[in-house]
Amino acid sequence: MQTWILHIDMDAFFASVEQMDNPELRGKPVAVGGSSDRGVVSAASYEVRKFGVRSAMSVVKARQLCPDIILVPGRMKRYKEISALAMGVLQEFSPTVEKASVDEAYLDGTGLERLFGPIDELGRQIKARMKEVTGLTCSVGAAPVRFLAKIASDMNKPDGMFIIQPHEVEPFLHTLPVKKIPGVGKKLLQILNRYRVITCGDILKHDRAFWQERLGKYGGALHDRARGIDPNGVVTTSAAKSCSAENTFSEDTGDRGQLTKWLLAQSERVGSDLRRHGYKGRTVTLKVKFADFKQITRSKTLSARTDNTTVIFETACELLAQVELRRAVRLIGVGVSNFEGKVRQITLFEDAPETVEQTSELDRAVDAVRQRFGSGAVTRMELLSMKKHKK
């Protein structure tokens, strides 16, 4: 039986939702993001992309490229609502769907020909149903392996479909720029350029051992991709790898007291998220971005897994104390990772693992109050001044 994996990517998702909800924005150069000069574009409509505007670009640069750009604030709650509808559509076609992000997913199409016809017919039905349910267009890529399905979905955007048949894999890869392979970034491209590698066909001028010797395990994987080999399939459940919170300030600051308050607020958000999802992590990471956009991270691995707000906060403060603030700070954030699996329920016949730090009574009480009365029902005294001055 022929294996088929499909990658479904919603077209300019955030911006398309805004244009759908507000007809006055349709056909206009719309971008989602902060409107201040310190803001960043988080999504760009196809109309504004024609001017060179892209996500992650500063608002200042975006305005230079397109003076008529229309900036609208993001509405993550609305995007998640439409995303849930989109994922529901995909599950109508296959029980094996992997949500890759809020606007993209993989679908295992193996054996679905008996229900929906050839793979291109399946793709057309998915696109039609997606438009009917969400009101938005999507692009579909299909291939015998996962990484090629993702590449294919980007070939005919927007509202496109691209199918790579099994017999087309080798010729398709031969001329495919190596930078198109998911995971190949700037540093790897620089290394490959030294060996005059531009396309996947260039990689195959050397054997697997050649690339393993120079790039280690990544060399072997790269050679496999160039041959159309990808052992990864569609995974229906994916455990979280980290949980974090960060804030970009309206004005740069070097005030450690103010930074500490932000770390406390962020530690509360991270701790609450961890407890709600049943995760505990061993590694706490501090992220600091300075006014010149230089970014650093500092991490500490704890002796026990934790979801304790105080432990996260105190560790973050310890890491901040090690950072010299020679420049003002633009952004600060804290995260927890290294979960070592989801925390499971202990049965009556087991003792709780000694390495797992217990959730504090204070955290439990605060979580319970906020769950019942809302996130703003309880505020730590240290954060009251921040709450009063928040806009």
N, C-alpha and C positions, 0 to 999 in steps of 0.2 A: 504493500500500500504506500502510495506517495505521501511523504510528509509535507504539510503546508503550514507555514506560520504567517500570520497577517499582522501588520502594524498599522494601527488606526490613529491618526493624528488630527485633532481638531484644528481648523484653520484660524490662525491669529486669534486664539480663543478668547482672552480677556477683552480685547478690542472688539471682536465680533459680537460678544454678549452685549457690550455697551451700545453698539450700533443697532442690534436687534431690539433692545429695550427702548431706545430713543431714536425714532425714525429720522429726526433732524440731523443725526450724525452719519447717516448712511451715505456712502460715496465720498466722504470727507476725510481729510488726513487726521485721524484720531490716534492718540496714544494714551495709555493708562499709566499714571505715575504722579509724583508730586509736582505741583505747579510752581513751587519756589525754585530759585536758581540752584539750590542745594539738592534738588530732587533728582531722581533717576527714572528713566523710562523702564517700566516693567513689561510692557507689551505694546506692539505697534501694529496698526492696521496696514493692509496691503497698499492703501492709498498713500500713506506716509512713508512706507518703505521705499517707494519709488524715488524719494529724495535722499535715501541713504540712512534714514533713521532706523535704529535697531534697539532691541531690548538691552538693558544694562548701560545704555548711553546716558550721559548727563543731560539734563534738561537744557542747559546752556548750549551744548553742542547741537541738540535736536532742534532748537529754535534757530540756530545759525543755518542749518541745512534746510529747514522748512519754516519760514516766518509765520505761515498760516496754520501751523500745527494746533490742534485742539486737544488740550490735556484734561483728562477727567480722572478723578480719584478712583482707586480700586475698590471693589466690593467683593471681598473674598467669600463672604457668605453666599452671595448670589452665584459666584463661579462654582462653588462646591455643589450648589443645588443643581445647576445644569450638568456638572460633571457626573453626579449620581444618576441623572437621567441617561446620559451617554453610556455609562457602564451598564445600566439596565438593558439598553438596546443590544449591546454586544452579548450579554448573557442570554438573549433570546435566540442567538445563533449557535453558541457553544457554551458548555459548562466550564471550559478551561479558558479563563480570561485573566490576564495579569495586568493590573493597573500600574503603569509605570510612573505616572504623574497625574496631576489634575486634568490634563488635556490629552493624554495619550495612553494607549494600552496595546498589549499583544493578545492575539487570539489564536488558539490552536485550531486550524481548519482541516486537519487530517481526517479523512473519511466523511466529510460533510458533503461531498459531491452527491451522495445518494439522497440527501435531503434538499439541497439547494442547487444542484447542477454544478457545472465546471467552476473552477476557482474565480474566473472573471465574473461569472454570474453571481457568485456569492458576494464578491466585492461590490457589485452594483446594488444588490439587495441591502447590504449593510448601509451604504451611502444613502439610499432612498429612505430607509427606515430612520436613520439618524436625523435627516432633514425633517422628516415628519414629526418626530418626537421632540427634538430639541430646537428646531427652527434654524439650525446652523449646518454648515457644510463641514465635511471632513475629507481628508485624503487617505487613501488606502494603498499600502504596499504589501505584496505577497511574494514569498520565495520559499525554497525548501529549507532554509536555515534562518535563524533569528536575526543576525546582524544585517543580512541582505534585505530582509523585510523592512527594517528601519530605514535603510538607505533608499529602498524603492518608494516608500511613502513620501519622500521629499522630492521625487523626480518631477512630478507634474502638479505641484501645488500652485494655487489653491484648488480645492474641489476636484482633485485628480485621482487617478488610479494607475499603478504601474505593476505589472506582473513579470517576475523573472522565472521562466520555465526552467526545469532541471537541465535541459540541453543548452540553455542560454547562459548558465552560470559561468562557465569557463571563459567564453568570449567577453561577457560583460565585465568580469574582473580584470581581464587582461589590460584593458584601457582605463579602468577606474582609477582616478587619482587616490593615492594612498591616504591622503588627508580626509577622505570621505569615510574611512573605517571608523566606527564609533570607538572612542578611547585614544585615538592617535592625536596627541596635542602638539603644541609648538615645539617643545623640547625634543620629542621623539622625531618630529619632522626635520629638525636641524641635524640630528644624527643621521637620519636616512639620506638627507641631501648630500652628506659627505660621501656616501656610497652611490650617488647619482640615482637614487630611487625616487621616481616621480609617480609611477603607477604600480598597481599590484603585480603586474607582469614583471616589473623590474625586480621585485622581491624574489621571484622564482628563478632569477638568474643565478642565485646561490641556494644551496640546500639548507635544510632545517638546522643542521649542526652549525653551519656558518653563523646563522642569526642567534642561536642559543649561546654560542661562545661570546658573542658581542653584546647581547641584550638579556641574557639569562632566560628565565621562564617567559618573559615578554616576547623574546625573539621567536620561541617556538609557537606561541599563540599567534604572532603576526604572520608567520609562514603558513599556519593553518588557515587563517582568514584569507590569505591570498589564493589559497587552493579551494576556498568555498567551504571550509570545515568550521563548524561552530557546535560544540557539544551542549550548549545551553538551549533549553527548550522554554516552554511557557510555564511559569510557576504561579500557581493560583494564590498562594499566600507568601508574604514576604515580611520577615521580622524587621522591626525598626532597628537602625544601627546607631542612632543618636537622637538626642532631644536638646534643642537650644533655643535661646531667645537673644535678640540684640536690638539696639536702638541707635539711630543716627540723630545727633543733636541738631537743633535749629541753629545753635551757635557753638563753635568749638570751645572746649573748656579744658583747663589743666587743674581744676579743683578736685583733689582726691576725695574730699568729703562728698561732693556731688556724684562723682563716679561710683563711690561706694554705695550710695543710695540707689543708683541705677542697678548695681549688681544685686542688691537685696530684692528689688522689684523683679528682676529677671530670674533670680534663684527661686522666688516664689512661683513664677509661671512654669519654670522647668520642673520643679519638684511636684507641683500639682499635676502636670501632664504625665509625669512618670507614674505617679500613684494611680491616676485614672486608668492608665493603660496596663498597669501591672508590671512595670519594668524597674530594675535597679541597676545602676552602672557603677563601674570602678574608676573611670577616668573623668576628671573635671578639666575643662579647657576654657581658658580666658582668651578672648579675641579683642584686640585693640587696633583701631585704624586711626592714624594721625591726620592732621589737617592737610599734609602734603600727599595723602592717600596711601602712604606706606603702611602696610599692615603686618602685625605680628601676632603669633599665638603662643601661649604658654600652657602646658598641661601638667597634671599631677595624677598619678595612679594611686588610688587608696588601697588600704589593706582589706577593705570589705566593700561589697556592693552597697549602694545607698540610694534612697529616694528622699532623704531627709533634707528639707529646705535649709536648715541651719548649717549642716555639714557642707552642702554645695556652696552656700554663701561664704562661709569661713575659708573654704579652700580657694575660692575665687579671689577673696581679699588677700590671701597669702600670696597668690600668684601676682596680683596687681602690685603688691609691695615690692616685688622684684623688678618691676618695670620702671625705667627712668623716664620721667615725663619732661623731656627736653623740648618737646613741641606740644601744642594743644591737641586734644583728642576730638576726633570727629564722630567716632562710633565705638561703642563697647558692647560686648556680649559674653554670655557664659553658656556652656553646653556640657552635657553628660553623655558619655559613650561607653563602649566596652561592657555591654549589657550581660554577656555570657548567658544568653538565653532568657526567655520570659520567666518571671517568677511564678512558680506553680503553687497550687494549693497543697498544703501539708496534710496528710491523712492522720487519723488517730494512731496509726501504728508507726509513725515516723517522728523523729525529733527535727526541729527546724535546723537548717544548716547553720553552723556557727559563723560562717563567713558573711552571712546576710545581716546587715545592720537593720534593726527594727525601726519601723516608722514611728515617729514621735507622737505622743498623745496630742500635742498642740497641732501638729499637721493634720491629724485625723479630725480634730474638732473644727479647725478652720475649713477644711474640705467639706465637711458636713453642712456647715452654715452656708457656705457659698453655693453648694449644690441646691440647697433649698430656697435661698433668698437672692441668689445672684452673685456675680463675681465682685461687685462693689459693696457687699454687705459688711465685710470685715477688712480693715486696713491697719497695717502695723503703724504704730505711733511714729516710727522713724520716717515713714513715707507720707505722712499727712501733709507736710509742706509741699511735696511734689504734686500731690493730688489737687491742692488748692491752686497751684500755678499752672496746672495742665490746661491747655487750650482745647 
